[in-house]
Amino acid sequence: MGDPSRRAIFERLGHGACAVGELAAELPISRPAVSQHLKVLKQAGLVTDAAVGTRRVYRLNPAGIDALCAYFTHFWSTALSAYRDEAHRQAQEGTRTATEEQP
């Protein structure tokens, strides 16, 4: 999701299923580039595709999005917990230093 074009494709698919050609027409990137981004999103489990006539139609994959949300929830919970612990440790250290410096 680090690429702006990939995020734009992901956001567009949030409004409904779309074929590669339609996505390419809506975005300032080539059809092959759209296909490459969709391949990455599919490998990550964030989109699925299905043949509809001669076209491949892509849509968001709810299971993949749920997994991504769970990952970020865990990531931020862990990161914020570590930040809180470090801030507390530094506050404790600062209190000890201030107490030790007083005559």
VMD Tcl script that builds the backbone (N, CA, C; Angstrom):
set m [mol new atoms 309]
animate dup $m
set s [atomselect $m all]
$s set {name element resname resid chain x y z} {
  {N N MET 1 A 0.817 -1.193 0.000}
  {CA C MET 1 A 0.000 0.000 0.000}
  {C C MET 1 A 0.860 1.256 0.000}
  {N N GLY 2 A 2.155 1.092 -0.095}
  {CA C GLY 2 A 3.049 2.233 -0.045}
  {C C GLY 2 A 3.060 3.080 -1.306}
  {N N ASP 3 A 2.547 2.574 -2.397}
  {CA C ASP 3 A 2.566 3.315 -3.654}
  {C C ASP 3 A 1.276 4.126 -3.818}
  {N N PRO 4 A 1.378 5.407 -4.156}
  {CA C PRO 4 A 0.175 6.242 -4.301}
  {C C PRO 4 A -0.807 5.723 -5.358}
  {N N SER 5 A -0.292 5.183 -6.452}
  {CA C SER 5 A -1.187 4.635 -7.484}
  {C C SER 5 A -1.928 3.418 -6.955}
  {N N ARG 6 A -1.235 2.600 -6.181}
  {CA C ARG 6 A -1.866 1.408 -5.601}
  {C C ARG 6 A -2.961 1.818 -4.624}
  {N N ARG 7 A -2.680 2.846 -3.833}
  {CA C ARG 7 A -3.710 3.340 -2.910}
  {C C ARG 7 A -4.909 3.889 -3.678}
  {N N ALA 8 A -4.654 4.579 -4.782}
  {CA C ALA 8 A -5.751 5.132 -5.593}
  {C C ALA 8 A -6.618 4.003 -6.163}
  {N N ILE 9 A -5.988 2.939 -6.624}
  {CA C ILE 9 A -6.730 1.783 -7.136}
  {C C ILE 9 A -7.553 1.165 -6.016}
  {N N PHE 10 A -6.943 0.985 -4.868}
  {CA C PHE 10 A -7.628 0.404 -3.710}
  {C C PHE 10 A -8.840 1.255 -3.336}
  {N N GLU 11 A -8.640 2.568 -3.277}
  {CA C GLU 11 A -9.739 3.473 -2.927}
  {C C GLU 11 A -10.846 3.420 -3.976}
  {N N ARG 12 A -10.467 3.364 -5.249}
  {CA C ARG 12 A -11.477 3.294 -6.315}
  {C C ARG 12 A -12.286 2.021 -6.194}
  {N N LEU 13 A -11.632 0.899 -5.903}
  {CA C LEU 13 A -12.348 -0.367 -5.753}
  {C C LEU 13 A -13.262 -0.349 -4.532}
  {N N GLY 14 A -13.004 0.546 -3.605}
  {CA C GLY 14 A -13.897 0.711 -2.460}
  {C C GLY 14 A -15.275 1.211 -2.867}
  {N N HIS 15 A -15.373 1.765 -4.060}
  {CA C HIS 15 A -16.658 2.257 -4.573}
  {C C HIS 15 A -17.371 1.213 -5.424}
  {N N GLY 16 A -16.700 0.089 -5.674}
  {CA C GLY 16 A -17.324 -0.973 -6.452}
  {C C GLY 16 A -16.336 -1.658 -7.373}
  {N N ALA 17 A -16.747 -2.819 -7.860}
  {CA C ALA 17 A -15.908 -3.631 -8.744}
  {C C ALA 17 A -15.613 -2.882 -10.034}
  {N N CYS 18 A -14.463 -3.210 -10.621}
  {CA C CYS 18 A -14.025 -2.481 -11.810}
  {C C CYS 18 A -13.063 -3.350 -12.619}
  {N N ALA 19 A -13.112 -3.185 -13.931}
  {CA C ALA 19 A -12.177 -3.881 -14.818}
  {C C ALA 19 A -10.904 -3.055 -14.967}
  {N N VAL 20 A -9.840 -3.704 -15.399}
  {CA C VAL 20 A -8.542 -3.046 -15.556}
  {C C VAL 20 A -8.644 -1.822 -16.464}
  {N N GLY 21 A -9.309 -1.974 -17.593}
  {CA C GLY 21 A -9.437 -0.871 -18.540}
  {C C GLY 21 A -10.147 0.333 -17.945}
  {N N GLU 22 A -11.175 0.078 -17.146}
  {CA C GLU 22 A -11.902 1.173 -16.495}
  {C C GLU 22 A -11.002 1.894 -15.495}
  {N N LEU 23 A -10.240 1.116 -14.742}
  {CA C LEU 23 A -9.318 1.725 -13.774}
  {C C LEU 23 A -8.269 2.566 -14.488}
  {N N ALA 24 A -7.729 2.039 -15.578}
  {CA C ALA 24 A -6.702 2.766 -16.328}
  {C C ALA 24 A -7.265 4.063 -16.903}
  {N N ALA 25 A -8.529 4.042 -17.311}
  {CA C ALA 25 A -9.150 5.247 -17.866}
  {C C ALA 25 A -9.357 6.319 -16.799}
  {N N GLU 26 A -9.525 5.898 -15.553}
  {CA C GLU 26 A -9.788 6.837 -14.460}
  {C C GLU 26 A -8.520 7.354 -13.786}
  {N N LEU 27 A -7.405 6.681 -14.008}
  {CA C LEU 27 A -6.168 7.031 -13.310}
  {C C LEU 27 A -5.094 7.482 -14.299}
  {N N PRO 28 A -4.146 8.278 -13.831}
  {CA C PRO 28 A -3.088 8.770 -14.725}
  {C C PRO 28 A -1.930 7.785 -14.902}
  {N N ILE 29 A -2.258 6.496 -14.998}
  {CA C ILE 29 A -1.228 5.476 -15.218}
  {C C ILE 29 A -1.698 4.537 -16.326}
  {N N SER 30 A -0.758 3.828 -16.918}
  {CA C SER 30 A -1.070 2.946 -18.046}
  {C C SER 30 A -1.810 1.691 -17.593}
  {N N ARG 31 A -2.429 1.050 -18.549}
  {CA C ARG 31 A -3.127 -0.205 -18.276}
  {C C ARG 31 A -2.171 -1.274 -17.726}
  {N N PRO 32 A -0.955 -1.445 -18.321}
  {CA C PRO 32 A -0.022 -2.421 -17.743}
  {C C PRO 32 A 0.361 -2.081 -16.294}
  {N N ALA 33 A 0.492 -0.793 -15.993}
  {CA C ALA 33 A 0.825 -0.401 -14.615}
  {C C ALA 33 A -0.324 -0.747 -13.675}
  {N N VAL 34 A -1.560 -0.513 -14.118}
  {CA C VAL 34 A -2.728 -0.878 -13.308}
  {C C VAL 34 A -2.709 -2.380 -13.052}
  {N N SER 35 A -2.435 -3.158 -14.092}
  {CA C SER 35 A -2.384 -4.620 -13.943}
  {C C SER 35 A -1.329 -5.044 -12.932}
  {N N GLN 36 A -0.171 -4.408 -12.968}
  {CA C GLN 36 A 0.899 -4.734 -12.013}
  {C C GLN 36 A 0.467 -4.410 -10.581}
  {N N HIS 37 A -0.149 -3.262 -10.391}
  {CA C HIS 37 A -0.611 -2.888 -9.047}
  {C C HIS 37 A -1.692 -3.850 -8.558}
  {N N LEU 38 A -2.590 -4.237 -9.450}
  {CA C LEU 38 A -3.633 -5.194 -9.071}
  {C C LEU 38 A -3.030 -6.548 -8.710}
  {N N LYS 39 A -1.982 -6.935 -9.409}
  {CA C LYS 39 A -1.298 -8.197 -9.102}
  {C C LYS 39 A -0.744 -8.164 -7.676}
  {N N VAL 40 A -0.131 -7.047 -7.304}
  {CA C VAL 40 A 0.419 -6.901 -5.951}
  {C C VAL 40 A -0.710 -6.933 -4.921}
  {N N LEU 41 A -1.789 -6.205 -5.191}
  {CA C LEU 41 A -2.926 -6.184 -4.262}
  {C C LEU 41 A -3.558 -7.569 -4.132}
  {N N LYS 42 A -3.610 -8.300 -5.237}
  {CA C LYS 42 A -4.169 -9.658 -5.204}
  {C C LYS 42 A -3.263 -10.588 -4.403}
  {N N GLN 43 A -1.945 -10.492 -4.620}
  {CA C GLN 43 A -1.004 -11.325 -3.864}
  {C C GLN 43 A -1.083 -11.027 -2.369}
  {N N ALA 44 A -1.395 -9.791 -2.027}
  {CA C ALA 44 A -1.529 -9.406 -0.621}
  {C C ALA 44 A -2.881 -9.825 -0.051}
  {N N GLY 45 A -3.766 -10.340 -0.903}
  {CA C GLY 45 A -5.080 -10.782 -0.444}
  {C C GLY 45 A -6.082 -9.654 -0.282}
  {N N LEU 46 A -5.770 -8.478 -0.819}
  {CA C LEU 46 A -6.656 -7.324 -0.638}
  {C C LEU 46 A -7.708 -7.190 -1.731}
  {N N VAL 47 A -7.478 -7.815 -2.883}
  {CA C VAL 47 A -8.476 -7.805 -3.956}
  {C C VAL 47 A -8.638 -9.212 -4.510}
  {N N THR 48 A -9.780 -9.441 -5.120}
  {CA C THR 48 A -10.035 -10.681 -5.846}
  {C C THR 48 A -10.433 -10.303 -7.264}
  {N N ASP 49 A -10.365 -11.267 -8.159}
  {CA C ASP 49 A -10.790 -11.005 -9.531}
  {C C ASP 49 A -11.650 -12.152 -10.023}
  {N N ALA 50 A -12.452 -11.839 -11.023}
  {CA C ALA 50 A -13.309 -12.846 -11.637}
  {C C ALA 50 A -13.457 -12.507 -13.110}
  {N N ALA 51 A -13.561 -13.546 -13.922}
  {CA C ALA 51 A -13.784 -13.339 -15.348}
  {C C ALA 51 A -15.256 -13.000 -15.561}
  {N N VAL 52 A -15.480 -11.915 -16.284}
  {CA C VAL 52 A -16.832 -11.521 -16.676}
  {C C VAL 52 A -16.768 -11.294 -18.183}
  {N N GLY 53 A -17.191 -12.291 -18.918}
  {CA C GLY 53 A -17.030 -12.238 -20.372}
  {C C GLY 53 A -15.550 -12.283 -20.705}
  {N N THR 54 A -15.086 -11.290 -21.440}
  {CA C THR 54 A -13.673 -11.238 -21.824}
  {C C THR 54 A -12.852 -10.365 -20.881}
  {N N ARG 55 A -13.482 -9.828 -19.867}
  {CA C ARG 55 A -12.786 -8.922 -18.938}
  {C C ARG 55 A -12.537 -9.599 -17.596}
  {N N ARG 56 A -11.560 -9.071 -16.884}
  {CA C ARG 56 A -11.334 -9.481 -15.496}
  {C C ARG 56 A -11.786 -8.317 -14.638}
  {N N VAL 57 A -12.691 -8.605 -13.738}
  {CA C VAL 57 A -13.237 -7.571 -12.866}
  {C C VAL 57 A -12.665 -7.776 -11.472}
  {N N TYR 58 A -12.178 -6.693 -10.901}
  {CA C TYR 58 A -11.543 -6.730 -9.581}
  {C C TYR 58 A -12.447 -6.078 -8.557}
  {N N ARG 59 A -12.387 -6.615 -7.344}
  {CA C ARG 59 A -13.142 -6.038 -6.221}
  {C C ARG 59 A -12.331 -6.241 -4.953}
  {N N LEU 60 A -12.643 -5.450 -3.958}
  {CA C LEU 60 A -11.956 -5.601 -2.676}
  {C C LEU 60 A -12.319 -6.936 -2.061}
  {N N ASN 61 A -11.386 -7.511 -1.332}
  {CA C ASN 61 A -11.581 -8.786 -0.653}
  {C C ASN 61 A -11.808 -8.503 0.834}
  {N N PRO 62 A -13.050 -8.633 1.315}
  {CA C PRO 62 A -13.331 -8.317 2.720}
  {C C PRO 62 A -12.450 -9.080 3.710}
  {N N ALA 63 A -12.153 -10.344 3.420}
  {CA C ALA 63 A -11.311 -11.130 4.336}
  {C C ALA 63 A -9.903 -10.545 4.405}
  {N N GLY 64 A -9.367 -10.135 3.274}
  {CA C GLY 64 A -8.035 -9.529 3.255}
  {C C GLY 64 A -8.006 -8.195 3.980}
  {N N ILE 65 A -9.064 -7.420 3.814}
  {CA C ILE 65 A -9.143 -6.123 4.491}
  {C C ILE 65 A -9.274 -6.325 5.994}
  {N N ASP 66 A -10.058 -7.317 6.404}
  {CA C ASP 66 A -10.161 -7.631 7.838}
  {C C ASP 66 A -8.798 -8.007 8.407}
  {N N ALA 67 A -8.044 -8.817 7.666}
  {CA C ALA 67 A -6.707 -9.215 8.126}
  {C C ALA 67 A -5.783 -8.005 8.222}
  {N N LEU 68 A -5.871 -7.095 7.250}
  {CA C LEU 68 A -5.056 -5.879 7.276}
  {C C LEU 68 A -5.424 -5.007 8.477}
  {N N CYS 69 A -6.715 -4.871 8.734}
  {CA C CYS 69 A -7.166 -4.090 9.897}
  {C C CYS 69 A -6.665 -4.712 11.199}
  {N N ALA 70 A -6.743 -6.034 11.291}
  {CA C ALA 70 A -6.264 -6.721 12.492}
  {C C ALA 70 A -4.766 -6.503 12.670}
  {N N TYR 71 A -4.024 -6.552 11.569}
  {CA C TYR 71 A -2.582 -6.315 11.636}
  {C C TYR 71 A -2.289 -4.916 12.165}
  {N N PHE 72 A -2.948 -3.907 11.579}
  {CA C PHE 72 A -2.684 -2.533 12.008}
  {C C PHE 72 A -3.142 -2.287 13.440}
  {N N THR 73 A -4.236 -2.895 13.837}
  {CA C THR 73 A -4.697 -2.759 15.217}
  {C C THR 73 A -3.642 -3.301 16.170}
  {N N HIS 74 A -3.120 -4.484 15.868}
  {CA C HIS 74 A -2.075 -5.081 16.704}
  {C C HIS 74 A -0.797 -4.242 16.659}
  {N N PHE 75 A -0.411 -3.818 15.448}
  {CA C PHE 75 A 0.804 -3.024 15.286}
  {C C PHE 75 A 0.733 -1.753 16.118}
  {N N TRP 76 A -0.347 -0.990 15.968}
  {CA C TRP 76 A -0.444 0.281 16.688}
  {C C TRP 76 A -0.609 0.070 18.183}
  {N N SER 77 A -1.296 -0.969 18.572}
  {CA C SER 77 A -1.437 -1.263 19.992}
  {C C SER 77 A -0.067 -1.541 20.606}
  {N N THR 78 A 0.725 -2.351 19.918}
  {CA C THR 78 A 2.068 -2.680 20.394}
  {C C THR 78 A 2.971 -1.453 20.380}
  {N N ALA 79 A 2.925 -0.691 19.291}
  {CA C ALA 79 A 3.780 0.496 19.168}
  {C C ALA 79 A 3.420 1.542 20.218}
  {N N LEU 80 A 2.136 1.780 20.413}
  {CA C LEU 80 A 1.722 2.786 21.398}
  {C C LEU 80 A 2.016 2.328 22.817}
  {N N SER 81 A 1.912 1.038 23.044}
  {CA C SER 81 A 2.246 0.489 24.355}
  {C C SER 81 A 3.732 0.684 24.644}
  {N N ALA 82 A 4.561 0.413 23.656}
  {CA C ALA 82 A 6.003 0.601 23.820}
  {C C ALA 82 A 6.326 2.078 24.027}
  {N N TYR 83 A 5.644 2.947 23.305}
  {CA C TYR 83 A 5.844 4.395 23.455}
  {C C TYR 83 A 5.455 4.840 24.866}
  {N N ARG 84 A 4.319 4.345 25.349}
  {CA C ARG 84 A 3.867 4.676 26.703}
  {C C ARG 84 A 4.889 4.206 27.734}
  {N N ASP 85 A 5.372 2.976 27.579}
  {CA C ASP 85 A 6.349 2.434 28.523}
  {C C ASP 85 A 7.638 3.252 28.515}
  {N N GLU 86 A 8.091 3.655 27.332}
  {CA C GLU 86 A 9.313 4.450 27.225}
  {C C GLU 86 A 9.113 5.834 27.839}
  {N N ALA 87 A 7.967 6.444 27.592}
  {CA C ALA 87 A 7.677 7.761 28.175}
  {C C ALA 87 A 7.641 7.658 29.699}
  {N N HIS 88 A 7.052 6.596 30.213}
  {CA C HIS 88 A 6.993 6.387 31.660}
  {C C HIS 88 A 8.404 6.185 32.222}
  {N N ARG 89 A 9.215 5.380 31.526}
  {CA C ARG 89 A 10.583 5.134 31.974}
  {C C ARG 89 A 11.372 6.435 32.011}
  {N N GLN 90 A 11.236 7.248 30.961}
  {CA C GLN 90 A 11.965 8.515 30.912}
  {C C GLN 90 A 11.471 9.481 31.988}
  {N N ALA 91 A 10.183 9.464 32.257}
  {CA C ALA 91 A 9.643 10.325 33.312}
  {C C ALA 91 A 10.196 9.897 34.668}
  {N N GLN 92 A 10.262 8.594 34.895}
  {CA C GLN 92 A 10.814 8.074 36.146}
  {C C GLN 92 A 12.287 8.441 36.273}
  {N N GLU 93 A 13.012 8.306 35.176}
  {CA C GLU 93 A 14.427 8.645 35.156}
  {C C GLU 93 A 14.616 10.132 35.450}
  {N N GLY 94 A 13.782 10.971 34.852}
  {CA C GLY 94 A 13.847 12.417 35.077}
  {C C GLY 94 A 13.545 12.772 36.516}
  {N N THR 95 A 12.612 12.083 37.131}
  {CA C THR 95 A 12.264 12.331 38.531}
  {C C THR 95 A 13.434 11.967 39.431}
  {N N ARG 96 A 14.067 10.827 39.147}
  {CA C ARG 96 A 15.219 10.410 39.946}
  {C C ARG 96 A 16.364 11.407 39.804}
  {N N THR 97 A 16.628 11.849 38.581}
  {CA C THR 97 A 17.722 12.794 38.333}
  {C C THR 97 A 17.457 14.108 39.045}
  {N N ALA 98 A 16.235 14.605 38.971}
  {CA C ALA 98 A 15.889 15.874 39.627}
  {C C ALA 98 A 16.027 15.747 41.139}
  {N N THR 99 A 15.634 14.614 41.703}
  {CA C THR 99 A 15.739 14.395 43.145}
  {C C THR 99 A 17.197 14.306 43.563}
  {N N GLU 100 A 18.014 13.629 42.776}
  {CA C GLU 100 A 19.430 13.471 43.099}
  {C C GLU 100 A 20.181 14.794 43.024}
  {N N GLU 101 A 19.741 15.712 42.152}
  {CA C GLU 101 A 20.441 16.981 41.979}
  {C C GLU 101 A 20.106 17.993 43.067}
  {N N GLN 102 A 19.008 17.807 43.778}
  {CA C GLN 102 A 18.633 18.767 44.819}
  {C C GLN 102 A 19.544 18.612 46.031}
  {N N PRO 103 A 19.962 19.783 46.635}
  {CA C PRO 103 A 20.867 19.702 47.802}
  {C C PRO 103 A 20.162 19.206 49.039}
}
mol reanalyze $m
mol bondsrecalc $m
mol representation Tube
mol addrep $m
